[in-house]
Amino acid sequence: MAEHDLHAMRHSAAHIMAAAVQELHPDAKFDIGPATDEGFYYDFDMAHRLGPEDLKAIERAMKKMIGRRLPFERREMTREEAQAFFAARGQSYKLERLADIPAGETISVYQCGDFADLCRGPHVGHTGEVGSVKLLTVAGSYFRGDERNPMLQRIYGTAFPSPAELADHLRRIEEARKRDHRRLGSELELFSTHEAIGPGLICWHPAGARVRHVIETFWRDAHYANGYELLYTPHLGRATLWQTSGHLEFYREAMYSAMQVDEQDYYVKPMNCPFHIQVYQNRPRSYRELPLRWAELGTVYRYEKGGVLHGLMRVRGFTQDDAHIICTPGQIEDEICEVLRFSLFLWDAFGFREVKAYLATRPPKAVGEPERWEQALASLQHAVRRAGLDCEVDEGGGAFYGPKIDLKIKDAIGRQWQTTTIQFDFNLPERFDMTYIGPDGRRHRPYMVHRALLGSLERFFGILVEHYGGAFPTWLAPEQVRVLPISEPFLDYARAVAGTLRAAGVRVSADTEADTIGAKIRRARNQRLPYMLVVGEREAASGEVSVRSRAGEEGSVSLDAFLARVRAEIEARG
């Protein structure tokens, strides 16, 4: 089924669900009910608190309506007619949504059976064209996403053309549930959040910190090897900095309150870019120095509403793998190509091989000369073609200050994640009056590109946990090998094996607990370790180890042979 047809079917399924709710709960008031990439949802205000049994009853009522092949009928109304229509039905949320429709715009209502909704469409012809449906969960949702407004009940569901496609989707949902980074983060002791500290602020435990250290070390080494220099900048800056950048004017709601230092206002940083610009402006710059590629693992702080916080995926304090490229107009296309090449190299290293590009073009309101936008867009388009990437164009979807490329990666269970962003900026160079001296001896405005490859380390780590289901590849695993002595007489040999591996740079421990070997093996398996080395009398006498891999492989080899194998695997990031 084509994407637009699937969207229409799911939108129709949302209306069928709302009609079923109205039938079962006549007092319900309705807000919005859109289709989504994965299904649909609808928001309701009602006295009854919905539970699993309610979802089953609503789903049964939906299936009856689907069997009745009820038509979806569209009619246009004047604003006064629509106001009277929804007021008579007591649908106050629809009256508020009606007020959002600009004057002169067509007002349409879709009716299905006794249910009618303020809606643009599209819909299928009748309910019988909706395939297999399933209601999934109920969650809370504030009206208009504002926590000062009433809390509504949101029912999530999905619909597919066939029972087989629905069953496949439900299997993926179950697999995603098993891989949920919040559950695995707790189970594997990777990270935690605490009310005493505050929501959306992450504490990294030793195991998670180990993985993060490996990621950061690889990231830094790769950046140096690819022509970048690294910066470190403060966590806060004066209000005047954020006034010049425009953040206090356009981004203040996402910034934390000012603190007084020497009777001046300071703000913790929501972004790193103004600091990098200050480094650039520390002295006059020549075209001979360009391009400059400056990167930073910079921790930033942004206020996110409590209702949208989600494990590592949506937090209030996070570390961006940020970089800024400052170059001449003639260098820009090669620089964009290099960023794409570098990004694909990183994604391949972390095990993501399916990558798609999304190009966002100039919006109606934008800063910067049109010719600069045209050159920037051409550079992005050429770079995507040279990289051989599939690309979709989002017409008018760029920020007001420049076009961008977003890259989305596909994980092990087929979900897409938006990660890399390559963003032109025609705004900050103007605001900060950035210049360089050209070969003609005159001042010129440089091009500036914001670039984040992994995004934030917190979110990227959450994606990694779910992609691998907590079973990290050997080079990333917080503990790569555990030595398991069969009994107490072999503790010294187990410690010696662990010592040899540790000295060679392997992350290893010896399980010296007074447990059976079976209990030790189960513990190591539950922690998803790549390798277990069982040692007993035979291994101690021969200088060997009995290898058990996470994949189920078993066998006895010399310690030197195992060390060579695991070192090669780590170095190859395989």
N, C-alpha and C positions, 0 to 999 in steps of 0.2 A: 504494500500500500504506500502511495506517495505520502511525503511528510505532511503536506497541507491537508490531505484527506484524513490522515491519522489525527491531526490536530482537530479537525472538525468533528470527528467521531468522539474524541475525548471530551471536547467542549459539550457536545450533546449528552454524553454520559454524566457530566457534572449537573446539567439541568435535570436529567432523569433522577439523579440522586436527590436533588433539592425537592423535586416533586414528590418523591417517596417520603422524605422527611416531613414535608407539609401534610401529607396524608396521615402520617403516624403521629405528628406533633403539630396540630393546627395553630398553636400559639407561637411557633418559631418565626423569628425575623431573620431575613437573609441579607448578607452583604455580597461579596464577590465570589465567583466560581469559575476560574479560568482553567484551561488546559495547560499542562506543563510538559517538559521534555519526557517525563517518566509516567505521566498520567493526568490527574486532575485533582482539584480540591474545591471545597465550598466552605464558607464561614457562616456560622449560625449563632444567633442569640436566642437562648431558650432556657427555661427554668430547669428542665430535666438534664441531669448530667449523663452524658452518653458513655456507654461502656461496650465491651465486646459483644454482649448479647444484642444490644441495640444495632450494632453494625450488621449482624446477621439478619435481623428483621428488616432493616433498610435495604439490604442487598436482595432479599427475597421479593420485596415490593418492587424494586427496580426490574428484576427479571420478569415479573408479571407485566410491567409496562412495556418492556421490550417486546414481549410476546404479543401485545395488543397492537403494535405497529401504529402508534399514535403519531400524527403529523406534527412537525415543527412549523408553526405558522408565524410569519413575520408581518408586523404592521408598523407603520410610522405614525407618530403622534406629534401634536404641537406640545410645547413645554407645559402649557396649562392643562392639556388633556392628560399628559403623563403625571403631573403633580396630583391631579384629582384621582387618577387611576390608582396610584400607589398609596395615597393618603387613605382612600376608602378601604384598602387592604391592610392598613396599619403598618406598612413597610417603611419605617422611618429611615433606615439605612439607605434604601433606594432613593428617598428624597434627597439625602445628602449627596449621593453619587450623581443624581440628576443635576444638582447645582454645579457640579464640576464640568458639565458639558458646555463648551463655549457657545455663546449666542450665534445663531445661524447654522449650527451644525445639526445634521439630521439626527432625530431621536427615534430609535427603533426599539420595539419590544418583541420578544419571541415567546410564543405560547405553546405549551405542550400539555394536553389535558387541562387540568385546572390550574396548573402552575404557569406563571408569567414572570419574565425577568427583563429588566432593562439591559439590553445587550446589542452589540454590533454584529454578532455572529462570527464566522459562519457556522451552520449546523448541517447535519445530514437531513434527508427528506423526511424520514419518519424513524421512530424508535427502533423498529426492526432492523435498521441498518447499523445499529451499534452491536459490536461483536460480543466478546466475553469480558465481563466486568468483575472486579474484585475490590472490595473496600478493605483498606489496610490498617489505618490507625486514626486515633483522635488526638488532637493536640490543642493547646491554647494559642490564641492569636489576638493581639490587640487590634482594635479597629484602626485602620490606616497605619498600622505598625507603630503607634504611639502609645507608650505605657501609661499615659495620662487618660487614655480613652478606655471604654469598656473592654473587658476580656471576652472574646468570642470563642466558640468551639469550632475547630477546623477538622473536617473529615477529609482524609486523603484516600484516594482510590486510583485504580488504573484500568485501562481498557485496551484490548488488542483484537485484531480481526478474527483470530481463531483461538480455540482452547489450547492448542499446542504452543502458540506464541505466548499466551498468558502463563502457561505452566513454566515455560522457559524463563520468563521474567521473574516469576515468583521464586524459582530456584536461585536466580541471581540475587534477589533480595535476601534470601536466607544466607547465601554465601557472604554477602556484604555484612549481614548481622554478625556472622562468625568472625569477620575480619575487622569489626568496628575498633578503631584505634583507641577509643576510650576504655573499652573492656580489656583489650590486650595491654594497653598502657598500665592498667592496674594489675593485671594478672602477671605481667613480666616485670613489674616495678620499674617502668621507664620514666614516668612523670606523674605529677599530681597537681591539683589545685586545692586551695584551702580558703574557707570563709574568713579565717583570721587574717589572711593576707589580702584577699579580695578576689572577686570573680574575674576570669579572663587573664589571670597572671599565673604563669607556669613555673613550677618547681621541677627541675630536672634531677632525677635520681641517678645514682652511679651508672647503672646500665644504660640509661638513655643518654647520659652525658658522655659516655664512651663513644656511642654511635655519633653523637653530634661532633665530638672532637675529630673523629675520622673524617666526617663530611667536611668540616671546616678546614682541616689540614689539606685534604685533597683539593678543595676549592681554592685555597690560597696558592698552593703549588701550581695548580693549573693556570691561575690568573697570571702569576709571574712568568710562567712558561709561554703565555700567549700575549705578552707585551703590555700587561697592566702594571700599575703601581698601586699599592694599598695605602689607604688613609685611615686615620683614627680621628674622630671628631667628638666634641662634648655631647652630653645628653640634654643640655638645655642652652638657651640663648636669650638675649635681650628681646624685649618686645619690638624694638625698632627693626631688628632683623626680620621678624615675621610680618611687620607692616610693609617693609620694602618688598618682600616676596609675595605679598598678597594673601598669605594664609589667615591673618587675623580678619581680613575682609570676607574671604570666600570659604574658609575652612574652620572657622572658629568653633562651630558646634562639635567638631570631632577632636578639639584640643582640650587639654586639661586646664584648670584654672591657673591664673598667674600666681607666682610666689614673689615676695618682696625680697630683694637683695640690694643693700646699699640704697634703699629708697627708690629702686627701679624695679619694674616688672620683668620677670623672666618666665619663660615657658619651656616645659619639657618638649622635646622635638617630636613632631609627628612625621617628619621627613628629614632626609639627610642633605638634600640638594643645596639649600642655602649655605651650608657649611663648606661644601666643596667649591662653591662659587667664591667664597671668601679666600680659600686657599689659592684659587686661580688669580684673584685680584691682589694677592700679596705683593706682586711686582708687575711691571709691564711685561707683556708677552709678545713674542715674535712668531710670524708664520712658520719660522724654521723649527719651532718647538712642537708644532701641531702635526699629527693629532695627539692629544693627551687622553689617556685611558686611565681613569682613577676609580678604584673600587673600594668598597668598605662593607664589612659585616656590621652594619650599624643598627643598634637597638632603638626603636621608636615606640611612641606611646600614642594611642588613638582611642578616643571614647567610643565604644560600641554599646548599643543598648543591650540591657541584660537579656532580653528575649532572643537575640540573635547569636549570643555566645554559644560556641559548640566545640568542646574539647580543645584540640590544637588548631582546628580549622578556622575558628573565628575567635580572636583573643584581643586583649587590650594592650599588651606589651609584646613586641615581637622583634626579631632580628631579620632585617632585609639583606639579601645579597645584592646590594645596591651598587651601581656604577654609573658614571657619567663620562660620555665621550664628547670632547670639545675639539672641533676640527674646522677646516675651511670648507666652503661649499664644494670645491673640487674633490675633496677627500670623502665626502659623505657616503657615496654608493659603496665604495670598497669597505668602508667601516661597517656599514649595515650588513654587507655580505659576511664580513668576518664575525660579527656578533651572531648571526644565524649559524655559521659553521661551528663556532665555539659552543653555542647552545646545544646543537645536535650532538656534539661530542660528549657534553656533560650528561645529556639524557640517556645516551647509549651506555655510558659508564654505570649509570644507576639502574639500568635494566629496562628502560622505556624506549621502544623502537617504533611505535606508531605515533607520529606527530603530525598535527595539521595546523595550518596558519590561517589567521583571520585578520584581514586588513580593514581598518576603520578610516574612512575618508573625512574630508572637511565638512563640519556641521554648518548650519545656516549662520550662526554667530561665531566668529573666529577672529583671532588676532594674527597679525603677520601678513606680509604682502602676498597676494595671490600667486605670484611667480615662485615665491619660496615654497608655498604649499605644493605647487605643481612639481617642482624639483624634488621635494621630499617624497611625495607620493610615487613619482617615477622611480626614485631610488629604492623605495620599499618594494615596489612591484618587480623591478629587475632582480633585486636580491632574493626574493621568494622564488622567482623562476630559476635563477642560478643554483639555488639550493635544492631544486627539484621537489618542492613541497606542494601538496594539495593546498588550495587557498580559496576561502570564501571572502567576498567583499561585503562589508557593512557600510553601505552608502550613508554618509552623513553621521557616522557613529564615532568619529574622532573627538577628542577633547577640544575645547575652544582654543587651546594653545599649540596643537599640532596633531598630525596623523600618527597612527601607531600600528604595529603588528603584535597580535597576541598569538602565542602558541598553546595548543591544547594537546596533552598527552593522554594516551589510553592505557588504563591499568590492566592487571591480570584478569579481571572479570568484566572487561569491556566498558568501564565507565570513563568518561572524559573529564579531565581536570585542566582548568585554565591555569597556566603557570607563567611562562616567560612573557614579559612585556618589553617591547622596544618602542619608546615613545619620543617623538620629536617634541621640542619645546621652543616656540618662538617668543614666549612670554617672559621667562626669567632673564634671558640675555638682555632684553630691553629694560626690564625693571632694574636690574643691577648694572646696566650700562657696561656690559662685558665687551671688550675689544681686544684686537691683536694688531700689531703693526705688520702690514703687508709688504710685498716686495717693492711697492711703489712708495714706501715710507709713510703711508697714510693709515689712519685707524679704520678697521673693518670689524663688523659684527660676526662673531663665530657662530657656527651651528652647534647646538647642544642636544644630545640624545640621552634620555634617562633609560636605564637598562637594568632589569632584574631578571635573572635567569631561573633560579629556583623559586623566586617569590619571597616568602618568609621561611626561615628555617623551621619554625614551629609547624606551619601548615605543610611544608614539604615533608617533614618527619612523619606527620600524620598520614600523608599519602603513601610514604614508604612502608609504614607499618601495615596499612591495609593492602597495598600491592603484594607484599610478601607474606601477609597473614602472620606477621611476627617472626617468621623464619628468615631472618636476614641472610643474604649471601655471606660467604666466609669473610670477605674483606671488610664487611660492615658490621658483622655480628659483635655484640658487646663482649661476649666470651666465645672464643673460637673453638677451644678444646677443653675438655674436662677429663682428668685422669681419675679412674675409679679403681682403687685397690680392692681386691676380693675380700681381704680380711686384714686384721691389724699387723701381722708379721710383714706385710708388704707396703706399709705406709712409707718407709724410708725410700723404697724404690719409686713409689708414686711421686714423692716430693722431688726426687732427683730428676725424674722425667719432666715434671712440670718446670723445674729450674732450668733445664736445658732448653726447653721450648721458649720459656720467658726470655732467656738471654738472647734468643734468636729473633725476638720481636713478636712472638705469638702471644695473644691474649689467652691465658690458660689458668686453671685452678686445679687443685687436687681435692677431691671429696673425701675428707678424713673422718666423716661422721661414723658412729658405731651402728651402721645399718647393714642390712643384707645387700648384696650386689644388685639384686632385683630392684630394691627400693632406690638405690643410687641411679640405676639406669632409667627408671620411671621419672625421677626428679629431673634428670638431664633432658629427657625427651620432652617433658612438659615445658621446659624452658627453651625448647626449640634450638638446642645447640647443634652446630654443624658436625662436630666430632666428639665421640667418647673413646677413650683409650682404657680398656680393661687390662689390669696387670695383676698377675698372681705368681705362683712359684715358677712356672715354665718361662714366663716373660722375664722375670727377675734373673733367672739363670742364663738366659740367652741374649739378654739386652734387647729384647723385642717388645712390641706393644700389640695388643689385640684391638684392631680398629673397628669401631661401629660408626657408620656415618648416618646422618639424618635421612638419607635416601634408602637406608636399609642394607648397605654394603657392609660385609664383614670379612675379616682376614687378618692374619698376623704378618707383620713386617718389622724390619729393623727400625729403631728409633730414627736413625739417620735418613732412611728412605721415606719415612712418614714426614719428617721435618722438611725434606726437599719438596715433597708433594704439596704440603700445605702452604709453604712459602711461595711456590710457583702459583698456586691458586689465588693467594692474596695479591701477589704482584700483578697478576693478569686481571684482577677484579672479576674473576669468573665464578 
